[in-house]
Amino acid sequence: METWLITGDNQSSADEISKLVGISADHVIAQASPEDKVLLIKKLHKDGKKVLMLGDGINDAAALVESDLSMAMGTGTDTAISSADITLLRPTLFAALDAINLSKRTLRTIKGNLLWAFAYNVVGIPIAALGFLDPMYAGAAMAGSSLFVVLNSLRIKVRQTR
């Protein structure tokens, strides 16, 4: 993963922020126009890279639309917010990291739930179809399986509040 800082701000501000967050100097572009941002995203796409764009201003709107995934600060302009896929309620870089981590946990949970449902049905349907399981118990087992999936999904919220 590469991190870039492309900003319309001056070079000294860009250098200061990049040092603060650990972005290498060769990945910093200051005084960038909206077109410069879009051109860099297109170049990264051409190189086979996926791009997440984080912006907050009207000058970020075109780049937000061009990127594969875009996040706007909730305190940003209406144009940036409406152009982004995700709006961050907290205007910090940590909120972006939290959103990425939450999406990874959510995807893992979805895959686990699908695996459980598939395995349950592969085992449960033949047992019920062959008459080895009373329909009353089969219904209760299905309700239990659904409850398991719901409770497993709720773990995301529990972990998030810690």
DRENPA-3360 file (N, C-alpha, C; in nm, 2 decimals, always signed):
BEGIN
1 = METWLITG = +0.08/-0.12/+0.00/+0.00/+0.00/+0.00/+0.09/+0.12/+0.00 ~ +0.06/+0.22/-0.08/+0.13/+0.34/-0.09/+0.04/+0.45/-0.04 ~ +0.09/+0.55/+0.03/+0.02/+0.66/+0.08/+0.08/+0.79/+0.01 ~ -0.01/+0.87/-0.04/+0.03/+0.99/-0.11/-0.04/+1.11/-0.04 ~ +0.02/+1.22/-0.05/-0.04/+1.35/+0.00/-0.04/+1.44/-0.12 ~ -0.16/+1.46/-0.18/-0.18/+1.55/-0.29/-0.27/+1.67/-0.24 ~ -0.21/+1.78/-0.23/-0.29/+1.89/-0.17/-0.27/+2.02/-0.25 ~ -0.37/+2.11/-0.24/-0.36/+2.24/-0.30/-0.29/+2.34/-0.21;
9 = DNQSSADE = -0.25/+2.29/-0.09/-0.18/+2.38/+0.00/-0.03/+2.40/-0.04 ~ +0.04/+2.49/+0.02/+0.18/+2.52/-0.01/+0.27/+2.40/+0.03 ~ +0.39/+2.41/-0.03/+0.49/+2.30/-0.01/+0.53/+2.28/+0.14 ~ +0.54/+2.39/+0.21/+0.59/+2.38/+0.35/+0.48/+2.31/+0.44 ~ +0.35/+2.35/+0.41/+0.24/+2.28/+0.49/+0.24/+2.13/+0.45 ~ +0.25/+2.10/+0.32/+0.25/+1.96/+0.28/+0.37/+1.88/+0.34 ~ +0.48/+1.94/+0.35/+0.60/+1.87/+0.40/+0.58/+1.85/+0.55 ~ +0.53/+1.95/+0.62/+0.50/+1.93/+0.77/+0.40/+1.82/+0.80;
17 = ISKLVGIS = +0.29/+1.82/+0.72/+0.19/+1.71/+0.74/+0.25/+1.58/+0.71 ~ +0.32/+1.57/+0.59/+0.37/+1.44/+0.55/+0.47/+1.38/+0.65 ~ +0.55/+1.47/+0.71/+0.65/+1.42/+0.82/+0.57/+1.37/+0.94 ~ +0.46/+1.44/+0.97/+0.38/+1.41/+1.09/+0.32/+1.27/+1.08 ~ +0.27/+1.24/+0.96/+0.20/+1.11/+0.94/+0.28/+1.01/+0.87 ~ +0.41/+1.04/+0.84/+0.50/+0.93/+0.79/+0.49/+0.91/+0.64 ~ +0.46/+1.01/+0.56/+0.45/+0.99/+0.41/+0.59/+1.04/+0.36 ~ +0.64/+0.95/+0.27/+0.78/+0.99/+0.21/+0.77/+1.11/+0.12;
25 = ADHVIAQA = +0.87/+1.18/+0.12/+0.88/+1.31/+0.04/+0.85/+1.29/-0.11 ~ +0.88/+1.18/-0.16/+0.86/+1.15/-0.30/+0.71/+1.12/-0.33 ~ +0.63/+1.11/-0.23/+0.49/+1.08/-0.24/+0.41/+1.21/-0.20 ~ +0.47/+1.32/-0.20/+0.40/+1.45/-0.16/+0.40/+1.54/-0.29 ~ +0.28/+1.59/-0.32/+0.26/+1.68/-0.43/+0.18/+1.80/-0.37 ~ +0.24/+1.92/-0.37/+0.18/+2.04/-0.31/+0.13/+2.13/-0.42 ~ +0.05/+2.22/-0.39/-0.01/+2.32/-0.48/-0.07/+2.25/-0.61 ~ -0.14/+2.13/-0.58/-0.20/+2.06/-0.69/-0.34/+2.11/-0.72;
33 = SPEDKVLL = -0.36/+2.12/-0.85/-0.50/+2.16/-0.89/-0.59/+2.04/-0.89 ~ -0.72/+2.06/-0.90/-0.81/+1.95/-0.91/-0.77/+1.85/-1.03 ~ -0.73/+1.91/-1.14/-0.69/+1.83/-1.25/-0.57/+1.74/-1.22 ~ -0.47/+1.80/-1.14/-0.35/+1.73/-1.11/-0.39/+1.60/-1.02 ~ -0.49/+1.62/-0.94/-0.53/+1.51/-0.85/-0.59/+1.40/-0.93 ~ -0.68/+1.44/-1.03/-0.74/+1.34/-1.12/-0.64/+1.27/-1.20 ~ -0.54/+1.34/-1.26/-0.44/+1.28/-1.34/-0.35/+1.18/-1.26 ~ -0.32/+1.21/-1.14/-0.24/+1.11/-1.06/-0.33/+0.99/-1.03;
41 = IKKLHKDG = -0.45/+1.00/-1.00/-0.54/+0.89/-0.98/-0.55/+0.80/-1.11 ~ -0.56/+0.87/-1.22/-0.56/+0.79/-1.35/-0.43/+0.72/-1.37 ~ -0.32/+0.78/-1.34/-0.19/+0.72/-1.35/-0.18/+0.60/-1.26 ~ -0.22/+0.61/-1.14/-0.22/+0.50/-1.05/-0.31/+0.38/-1.10 ~ -0.42/+0.42/-1.15/-0.51/+0.31/-1.21/-0.44/+0.24/-1.33 ~ -0.38/+0.32/-1.41/-0.30/+0.27/-1.52/-0.19/+0.17/-1.48 ~ -0.14/+0.20/-1.36/-0.03/+0.11/-1.30/-0.09/-0.01/-1.23 ~ -0.23/-0.02/-1.24/-0.29/-0.14/-1.18/-0.32/-0.12/-1.03;
49 = KKVLMLGD = -0.32/+0.00/-0.98/-0.34/+0.02/-0.84/-0.49/+0.06/-0.81 ~ -0.53/+0.02/-0.69/-0.66/+0.07/-0.64/-0.64/+0.19/-0.56 ~ -0.73/+0.29/-0.57/-0.71/+0.42/-0.51/-0.82/+0.45/-0.41 ~ -0.79/+0.48/-0.29/-0.88/+0.54/-0.19/-0.84/+0.69/-0.18 ~ -0.94/+0.78/-0.20/-0.91/+0.92/-0.19/-0.99/+0.97/-0.07 ~ -0.92/+1.06/+0.00/-0.98/+1.12/+0.12/-0.97/+1.27/+0.10 ~ -1.08/+1.34/+0.10/-1.08/+1.48/+0.07/-1.19/+1.55/+0.15 ~ -1.19/+1.69/+0.14/-1.29/+1.76/+0.22/-1.34/+1.89/+0.14;
57 = GINDAAAL = -1.28/+1.92/+0.03/-1.31/+2.05/-0.03/-1.37/+2.03/-0.17 ~ -1.41/+2.14/-0.23/-1.47/+2.14/-0.36/-1.36/+2.10/-0.46 ~ -1.24/+2.13/-0.43/-1.13/+2.10/-0.52/-1.10/+1.95/-0.52 ~ -1.15/+1.87/-0.43/-1.13/+1.73/-0.42/-1.24/+1.65/-0.49 ~ -1.35/+1.72/-0.53/-1.47/+1.64/-0.58/-1.44/+1.56/-0.70 ~ -1.37/+1.61/-0.80/-1.35/+1.53/-0.92/-1.26/+1.41/-0.89 ~ -1.16/+1.43/-0.80/-1.07/+1.32/-0.76/-1.15/+1.21/-0.68 ~ -1.24/+1.26/-0.60/-1.32/+1.17/-0.52/-1.40/+1.08/-0.61;
65 = VESDLSMA = -1.46/+1.14/-0.72/-1.54/+1.06/-0.81/-1.45/+0.96/-0.89 ~ -1.33/+1.00/-0.93/-1.24/+0.92/-1.01/-1.18/+0.80/-0.93 ~ -1.17/+0.81/-0.80/-1.11/+0.70/-0.72/-1.20/+0.58/-0.71 ~ -1.14/+0.47/-0.67/-1.21/+0.34/-0.65/-1.30/+0.35/-0.53 ~ -1.25/+0.41/-0.42/-1.33/+0.43/-0.30/-1.29/+0.57/-0.25 ~ -1.39/+0.65/-0.21/-1.37/+0.78/-0.16/-1.43/+0.81/-0.03 ~ -1.36/+0.89/+0.05/-1.41/+0.93/+0.18/-1.40/+1.08/+0.19 ~ -1.50/+1.14/+0.24/-1.50/+1.29/+0.27/-1.52/+1.31/+0.41;
73 = MGTGTDTA = -1.46/+1.42/+0.46/-1.48/+1.46/+0.60/-1.62/+1.52/+0.61 ~ -1.69/+1.48/+0.72/-1.82/+1.53/+0.74/-1.83/+1.69/+0.76 ~ -1.71/+1.74/+0.79/-1.71/+1.89/+0.81/-1.67/+1.96/+0.67 ~ -1.65/+1.88/+0.57/-1.61/+1.93/+0.44/-1.73/+2.00/+0.36 ~ -1.70/+2.03/+0.24/-1.80/+2.10/+0.16/-1.91/+2.00/+0.11 ~ -2.03/+2.05/+0.09/-2.14/+1.97/+0.04/-2.10/+1.89/-0.09 ~ -2.02/+1.96/-0.18/-1.98/+1.90/-0.30/-1.89/+1.78/-0.28 ~ -1.80/+1.79/-0.19/-1.71/+1.68/-0.15/-1.79/+1.56/-0.09;
81 = ISSADITL = -1.88/+1.60/+0.00/-1.96/+1.50/+0.07/-2.04/+1.42/-0.03 ~ -2.11/+1.49/-0.12/-2.20/+1.42/-0.21/-2.12/+1.35/-0.32 ~ -1.99/+1.38/-0.34/-1.91/+1.31/-0.44/-1.85/+1.18/-0.38 ~ -1.84/+1.17/-0.25/-1.77/+1.06/-0.18/-1.86/+0.94/-0.16 ~ -1.80/+0.82/-0.15/-1.87/+0.70/-0.12/-1.90/+0.69/+0.03 ~ -1.81/+0.75/+0.12/-1.82/+0.74/+0.26/-1.80/+0.88/+0.32 ~ -1.89/+0.92/+0.41/-1.87/+1.04/+0.49/-1.82/+1.01/+0.63 ~ -1.71/+1.06/+0.66/-1.65/+1.04/+0.80/-1.71/+1.15/+0.89;
89 = LRPTLFAA = -1.77/+1.10/+1.00/-1.83/+1.20/+1.10/-1.73/+1.27/+1.18 ~ -1.61/+1.20/+1.21/-1.51/+1.27/+1.28/-1.40/+1.31/+1.18 ~ -1.37/+1.44/+1.18/-1.27/+1.49/+1.08/-1.13/+1.46/+1.11 ~ -1.09/+1.34/+1.12/-0.95/+1.30/+1.15/-0.91/+1.18/+1.06 ~ -0.78/+1.17/+1.05/-0.73/+1.05/+0.97/-0.76/+0.92/+1.04 ~ -0.77/+0.93/+1.18/-0.80/+0.81/+1.25/-0.94/+0.76/+1.22 ~ -1.03/+0.85/+1.18/-1.17/+0.80/+1.14/-1.16/+0.72/+1.01 ~ -1.07/+0.76/+0.92/-1.05/+0.69/+0.80/-1.00/+0.55/+0.83;
97 = LDAINLSK = -0.90/+0.54/+0.92/-0.85/+0.41/+0.95/-0.95/+0.32/+1.02 ~ -1.03/+0.38/+1.11/-1.14/+0.31/+1.17/-1.24/+0.26/+1.07 ~ -1.27/+0.34/+0.97/-1.37/+0.30/+0.87/-1.31/+0.18/+0.79 ~ -1.18/+0.18/+0.76/-1.12/+0.07/+0.68/-1.12/-0.05/+0.77 ~ -1.09/-0.04/+0.89/-1.09/-0.16/+0.98/-1.23/-0.22/+1.00 ~ -1.32/-0.13/+1.02/-1.46/-0.17/+1.03/-1.51/-0.25/+0.90 ~ -1.47/-0.20/+0.79/-1.51/-0.27/+0.66/-1.45/-0.40/+0.65 ~ -1.32/-0.42/+0.70/-1.25/-0.55/+0.70/-1.32/-0.64/+0.79;
105 = RTLRTIKG = -1.36/-0.60/+0.91/-1.43/-0.68/+1.01/-1.56/-0.73/+0.95 ~ -1.63/-0.63/+0.89/-1.76/-0.66/+0.83/-1.76/-0.77/+0.72 ~ -1.66/-0.75/+0.64/-1.64/-0.85/+0.53/-1.61/-0.99/+0.58 ~ -1.52/-0.99/+0.69/-1.49/-1.12/+0.75/-1.61/-1.19/+0.81 ~ -1.69/-1.10/+0.87/-1.82/-1.16/+0.94/-1.91/-1.21/+0.83 ~ -1.93/-1.13/+0.72/-2.02/-1.18/+0.62/-1.97/-1.31/+0.56 ~ -1.84/-1.32/+0.53/-1.79/-1.45/+0.48/-1.81/-1.56/+0.58 ~ -1.79/-1.54/+0.71/-1.81/-1.64/+0.81/-1.96/-1.68/+0.82;
113 = NLLWAFAY = -2.05/-1.58/+0.81/-2.19/-1.61/+0.81/-2.23/-1.70/+0.69 ~ -2.18/-1.66/+0.57/-2.21/-1.74/+0.45/-2.16/-1.88/+0.46 ~ -2.04/-1.90/+0.52/-1.98/-2.03/+0.53/-2.07/-2.11/+0.63 ~ -2.11/-2.05/+0.74/-2.19/-2.12/+0.83/-2.33/-2.16/+0.77 ~ -2.39/-2.07/+0.70/-2.52/-2.10/+0.63/-2.50/-2.21/+0.53 ~ -2.39/-2.21/+0.45/-2.37/-2.31/+0.35/-2.35/-2.45/+0.42 ~ -2.26/-2.45/+0.52/-2.23/-2.58/+0.59/-2.36/-2.63/+0.66 ~ -2.43/-2.54/+0.72/-2.56/-2.59/+0.79/-2.65/-2.65/+0.69;
121 = NVVGIPIA = -2.67/-2.59/+0.57/-2.76/-2.64/+0.47/-2.71/-2.77/+0.41 ~ -2.58/-2.78/+0.38/-2.52/-2.90/+0.33/-2.55/-3.02/+0.42 ~ -2.54/-3.00/+0.55/-2.56/-3.10/+0.64/-2.71/-3.12/+0.68 ~ -2.78/-3.01/+0.70/-2.91/-3.01/+0.75/-3.02/-3.06/+0.65 ~ -3.01/-3.02/+0.53/-3.11/-3.05/+0.43/-3.11/-3.20/+0.40 ~ -3.00/-3.27/+0.38/-3.01/-3.41/+0.35/-3.06/-3.49/+0.48 ~ -3.02/-3.45/+0.59/-3.07/-3.51/+0.72/-3.22/-3.50/+0.72 ~ -3.27/-3.38/+0.70/-3.42/-3.36/+0.71/-3.49/-3.43/+0.59;
129 = ALGFLDPM = -3.43/-3.42/+0.47/-3.49/-3.48/+0.35/-3.50/-3.64/+0.37 ~ -3.41/-3.70/+0.43/-3.41/-3.84/+0.45/-3.49/-3.89/+0.57 ~ -3.55/-3.79/+0.64/-3.64/-3.82/+0.74/-3.57/-3.85/+0.88 ~ -3.45/-3.82/+0.89/-3.38/-3.85/+1.02/-3.40/-3.74/+1.12 ~ -3.47/-3.63/+1.08/-3.49/-3.52/+1.17/-3.64/-3.48/+1.16 ~ -3.70/-3.48/+1.27/-3.84/-3.44/+1.28/-3.85/-3.30/+1.24 ~ -3.96/-3.26/+1.16/-3.97/-3.12/+1.11/-3.97/-3.02/+1.22 ~ -4.03/-3.05/+1.34/-4.03/-2.96/+1.45/-3.89/-2.93/+1.49;
137 = YAGAAMAG = -3.80/-3.03/+1.50/-3.66/-3.01/+1.54/-3.59/-2.93/+1.43 ~ -3.62/-2.97/+1.30/-3.55/-2.90/+1.19/-3.58/-2.75/+1.19 ~ -3.71/-2.71/+1.22/-3.75/-2.57/+1.23/-3.68/-2.50/+1.35 ~ -3.66/-2.57/+1.46/-3.59/-2.52/+1.57/-3.44/-2.50/+1.54 ~ -3.39/-2.60/+1.47/-3.25/-2.59/+1.43/-3.22/-2.47/+1.34 ~ -3.32/-2.45/+1.24/-3.31/-2.34/+1.15/-3.31/-2.20/+1.22 ~ -3.40/-2.19/+1.32/-3.41/-2.07/+1.40/-3.28/-2.05/+1.48 ~ -3.23/-2.16/+1.53/-3.10/-2.15/+1.61/-2.99/-2.10/+1.51;
145 = SSLFVVLN = -2.99/-2.15/+1.39/-2.89/-2.11/+1.30/-2.90/-1.97/+1.26 ~ -3.02/-1.92/+1.24/-3.04/-1.78/+1.21/-3.00/-1.69/+1.33 ~ -3.03/-1.74/+1.45/-2.99/-1.66/+1.57/-2.84/-1.66/+1.58 ~ -2.77/-1.76/+1.55/-2.62/-1.76/+1.55/-2.57/-1.66/+1.45 ~ -2.63/-1.65/+1.33/-2.58/-1.55/+1.23/-2.60/-1.41/+1.28 ~ -2.72/-1.38/+1.34/-2.75/-1.25/+1.39/-2.65/-1.21/+1.50 ~ -2.63/-1.30/+1.60/-2.54/-1.28/+1.71/-2.40/-1.26/+1.66 ~ -2.36/-1.34/+1.57/-2.22/-1.33/+1.51/-2.21/-1.19/+1.45;
153 = SLRIKVRQ = -2.31/-1.14/+1.38/-2.31/-1.01/+1.32/-2.30/-0.90/+1.42 ~ -2.37/-0.92/+1.53/-2.37/-0.81/+1.64/-2.23/-0.80/+1.70 ~ -2.15/-0.90/+1.69/-2.01/-0.89/+1.74/-1.94/-0.77/+1.69 ~ -1.97/-0.73/+1.56/-1.90/-0.61/+1.50/-1.93/-0.49/+1.59 ~ -2.06/-0.47/+1.63/-2.10/-0.35/+1.70/-2.03/-0.36/+1.84 ~ -2.03/-0.48/+1.90/-1.98/-0.49/+2.04/-1.83/-0.46/+2.04 ~ -1.76/-0.51/+1.94/-1.61/-0.48/+1.93/-1.59/-0.33/+1.90 ~ -1.68/-0.27/+1.82/-1.66/-0.13/+1.79/-1.67/-0.04/+1.91;
161 = TR = -1.76/-0.07/+2.00/-1.79/+0.01/+2.12/-1.68/+0.00/+2.23 ~ -1.59/-0.10/+2.21/-1.49/-0.11/+2.32/-1.38/-0.01/+2.30;
% end
